[in-house]
Each structure stands twice: as structure tokens, then as C-alpha cells.
Amino acid sequence: MARRFSANVTLVHAYGPEPLAHSALPITDPDLPEEARRFEQQRLREYALDRFPGQHVDTLAKLGEAGTVLHEFVQQQGTDVVMLATHGRGPVRRFLLGSVAAKVLHDVSAAVWTGTGAILTDHTSNIPYKSILCALDDSEEAEGVLRVAASLAPSYEAQLSLVRVVQMPPPTAELDFSPYKKDIMNAADDGLRALKEKVGIDAPHAVVEATVADGIREEAMRRKADLIIIGRGRAQSTLRMWSHVYPVVRESPCPVLSL
């Protein structure tokens, strides 16, 4: 991606207190934090030489919590895209402790590229991308997300497809949307067609009924997507559990670029 867009790359590594604890210097030595920083910085430079041979990359090693270090870096440097992996730990652990990926998705203003790796063994992503799926909702940010996807796909000569997932509320004794399902699906389809016309693109699209994460995953599998593009404006709300972004990332068979 850096080569394709002639982008500058910085490798950022946030480390904890371990280097300080294992140093030969006494814990009270004022030079201890600087020695630990130099040690981690050297490790990061060696990693850069190994993983990015022949390329210039900047490196930053800093003591601190990873999500906070990344957030501060993005604010200071005006970064366009943050790329990181996520361990995809279980929902209870994430709910109690959070994770670096969840914090970055919630706090960082830049676009975030992330994924949990090959979740489904029978689905292998292509690099460069050949198929890009853009998942859209009915929010105000949908047009901006679609415009980014429409600009990115041609740069890879990738096929762009769109999906809108309609998550019907479960029926209750007081309210049942089942009789209106067809009208709701048709309205979503009409809205997607109108958005495509406004942006001026002619890409295949689908409207599916499912939970958001499941619907996007299934459409990504059907389209053999190598990248999913989504918006995450609602992920900026105070309560992270309201966001669909992390479940989408966790369940996706390919990397997710969230805007």
C-alpha cells in the first residue's frame, strides 16, 4: 500500500515496563528509562530492516499504553491510515478489558486498516486487491464512505461491490416488523440505488437481512472480497458497545478499512 500510494511509513511500538525491569541498571537510576527506550528502538529498527528491506521507514518506540501512544502519534503527525492487527480475543475479555484495536477504532480520527488474519481457511485474500466490498448504512457518512471506496478500487483495478445490511428488530408482543419486511428491504434498496446515482458509480449491490457482522461476512465470502470498507462514525460514540465495527472486524474473512 505504501509503494502504491508513495506514502511515508512509520513503525510505532508501544512497550510496557518489562525492559525497565530486566535492565542491569538499578530501578532508581535516572538513566533507566532512556536505556529501555534505546533498547526498544533498536529492536524496532532491526524489525524494520527485516520486514521492509530496501525501503525507508521511520520508527518510534515509546513507553506507554499502545492505544494511547497511537492516538497521540496520529494527532501529532496527521497520519492518514493506521494499520494494525488484532488478536480477536473473546467478547467477555474485550468487554472487560478492551483491546488496542478497539481503542484505536474508537479514538483515532484516521482511517484504520485491521483484521484478525485468516479466520476462514478457505478464503484467501489477494494482494493487490482484486475485489473490494463497501458496506453502507443509511447514515450521513455513507456518501463519503462510498466516494472513498469508488476512488480506491480503480487504483487497484479491483471490482467494487456494495452491500447494505438490514438488521430487523426481533418481534415482541407489542411490536412486530415482519409484515413490513418487504417494504423495509425495498426502501433500503431504493436508498442504495439513489446513493449510487448521486456518486455516479455503477457497481453491483446487495441488500441482505442479517445481523450487521454476519451479513457483511457472508457477502464478502460471496464476492470473494480481499478488502472491506466501512464507516465508523457511530463508533465515536461514548458507549463502544453500540458500535458494529469491532464485530465486523472480528468476523471478517479479510482486512477491514474503516473510515
N, C-alpha and C positions, 0 to 999 in steps of 0.2 A: 504494500500500500504506500509506503514511504517513497519507493522508487517511482511508482506510477504517478504520484502527485507532487514529486520533487519536494517532499516535506522534510523538515528537520525532526530528528528523533532524539528524545531524552529518555534514558532508562532511570526510573526512580525506584529506590529501595528504601523502605522504612524498616528500621531494625529496633528491637527491644533492648532490654538491659543485659542480655546474655554476654555480649562482647566485653562489657564492663566487669561482669562477674568473673570471667575467665582470664582477665588481664593479669600480667605479672606485677603490675603496679598495685600498691595498696589502695583500697577503696577511697581513702581520704586524699589521695594525690590529686592536685588540681589539673594535672595533665591527662588524667584518665579518660575523660570524655573525648578529648581530641585524639588520643591514641585509638580509641574504639572507632571513631569516625574514619580515621585514616585506614584502619584495617578493613572496615566495611566498604569504603570507597575503592580500595584496591581489589577486593573480591568482585565488586561490580564491574570494574574496568576489565578484569580478566574474563568475566562472563560476556561482556560486550565484544571483546576480541574473538571469543569462541563462537558466539552466535551471530555476529554481524561482521564477518571477515571482509576486509576491503572497503568497509563503509565507515563514515564518520558518524559517531553517536556521542552525545553528551551524557554524562552520568551525574546522578545526585543521590548520595546516601545520607540519610538524616535520622536521628533518634526521634522516635515518636510513633503514635498510633497511625497505621497505614492510611486509613480513610482520611484522617485529618491532614497528614502530610500531602496527600494527593490533592485535596481540596485547596490547600494553601498554595501549592505549586501552580494549579490551574489559574487561580486568581491572580497570581503574580506574573505569570508568563503569557496569559491569554491563549492557552492551549486550545486547539480545535477539536482534537479527538483524544480520549483516554482509552487505551487498550489494556485489558487485564482479563485474567481467567478467574473463575470462581470455583470453589470446592464443591458447591452444591450440597451442603450438608442438610440434614433432615429439618423439617419445618419447625419442630419443637425447639431444636437448638438455635435455629435462626431467630425464632420469635423471642427467645430468652436473651440471647447474646448479640444478635445481629451478625453481620459479616462485613468484610471490607467492600465486597461488591454491592451489597445492599446500601451501605452508607454512601458509596460513590454515586450510585444510581439516584439516590435521594438528594444528595447535597451538591454535587458538581454540576456546573452550568454547561460544560462542554458536552458534545456528543460522546457516548460511551459504547465501545465495542467490547463485548464479552460473551462468554459461553462456557459450558461445563464439559466441553470435549465431545467425543463420540458417544452420545447417550444411547443411540440406537446403532447397533453394529452393522446393520445392513444399509446404512445411509452414510455415504462418504462425500464430504463437501469438496468441490473443485476450487482450486486456486490457480489462476484468477477465476473470479466468479463467473459462472455461466447462467445461473438462474437466481434472480432476486425477487423475494416476496415482500410486498409492502402491506402491512396490516394497518387498517384505518378504522377509526371510530367516528362518531358524529360530533366531535368536539371542534372548537375553533382552530386548534392546531393542525387538524387533518390536512388542510390545504398545504401548509408549509412542509409537513412530512412527505406528502406526495411529490411536491416540487423537488425536494432533495433526492428522493428515490428516482424520479424521472431524469435528474441530472447525473446521478451516479451510475445507473445501469448502462448508458451508452459508453461511458468511459471504460467499461469492461467488456463492451459488446455483449452484454448479458440480456437475457429475456426477462422483462419485468412483468410481474403479475400482481394482482391486488386481492385482498380479502377483507371482508367486514364480518365480524363475528357478532351474532345477536344472542345474547345470553338472557333467555326468558326467565322471569322470576318463577319460583315454584308456586303452584296453585295453593291457595288457602281457602278456608271456609268462607272468608269474607270477599276474596278476590281471586278470580281465575282468568288469566290472559289467553288461555287456549283457544277460545272462539275467535280471537283477534290475531292469532299467529300469522295467518296468511297476509293480512293487511300490514302487520309489522314488518314481515320479511320483504314484502313488495316496497314498502316505504324506504327500507334500508337500501334496496337495490336501486330505486329511483335516485336516492341521495348520492349513491356512489357514481351512477352514470352522470349526474349533474356535475359532480366534482371533477370527473374525468374531462368533461366537456369544457369546464372552466379553465382547467390547467392546460388543456389542449393535447391530451395524450390518448392513444388508442391501445390500451393494454387489456388483456383478458382479466376478468374479475369473477369472484365468487362471493356469495352471501350465505353463511352457514349458521345453523343454530347449534350452539355448544357453549361450554364454558370457554372463556377467552383463551386460556393457555392451551386447552385441548383442541379448539378449533383452529388456532394458528399452527399448532404442531401437525395436525392432520393435513392441512392444506400445504404446508411446507413439504411434507412427505410426498403428497400427490404431485406437486410441482417440481420435486427433486431440487428444492431450493438450497443454495450454497450460502445465502445470507438473508436474514430477515431484518426489515427496517420498521421500526415502530416509534411512536411519540411517547413521551413520558411526562407530559405537563401535569397530569394528575398525581404523578409520583412525587411532586414537590410539595404536596400537602403535608400537614403536620403528622398525621397518622399514616405510617408507611403501610400498614396492613390494608389500607384502602386501594393500594396500587396493584395493578395486574402485571406490572413489568417483571418483578422477580420470578413469579411463577412461569411467565413466558420464557424467560432466560433459562430457568431450570429445566423446563420440559422441551425446549427447542432441540431439534436434531442438528442444528448448525449455529454458527455465531449469530448474535443479535446486535444490531446497531441501533441504539435508542437515542432519540433527539430531544 
